[in-house]
Amino acid sequence: PEELMEYKVPKLILQPIVENSVYHGIERRKGKGVISICGELAKGVLSLAVVDDGIGIEEESLIELRDSIGNESFEDSKNFALKNLNRQIKLKYGQDFGLNVESQFGKGTCVTVRLPAV
């Protein structure tokens, strides 16, 4: 929405999420796909969502992804971009902010970035 354009967000914050949507979701499905970016403001929190209609993530892999993103260790190289992005958001804004991943296999994925409304 136009009224959200006045809020500040870190540069390129959505880039790795959109890139993952293309590479892991859209390119692996049959036919064309759609990636949407939307935002909303509620109770001082700016939520930016990247939604795709790609192949989605199987439940077991989704659990592993969420665990990996929330884990502070960088010992494994899996999910580096999302893990790093989540970590940077939490370091800058606090533990109430960061990434959330929702997905349904065969239907698509939604990654939401929660930031303070500044």
Sequence and secondary structure as in RCSB ss.txt:
>XXXX:A:sequence
PEELMEYKVPKLILQPIVENSVYHGIERRKGKGVISICGELAKGVLSLAVVDDGIGIEEESLIELRDSIGNESFE
DSKNFALKNLNRQIKLKYGQDFGLNVESQFGKGTCVTVRLPAV
>XXXX:A:secstr
 GGGTTS   TTTTHHHHHHIIIIIITTSSS   EEEEEEEETTEEEEEEEE S    HHHHHHHHHHHH    S
S TTHHHHHHHHHHHHHH TT EEEEEEETTTEEEEEEEEE  
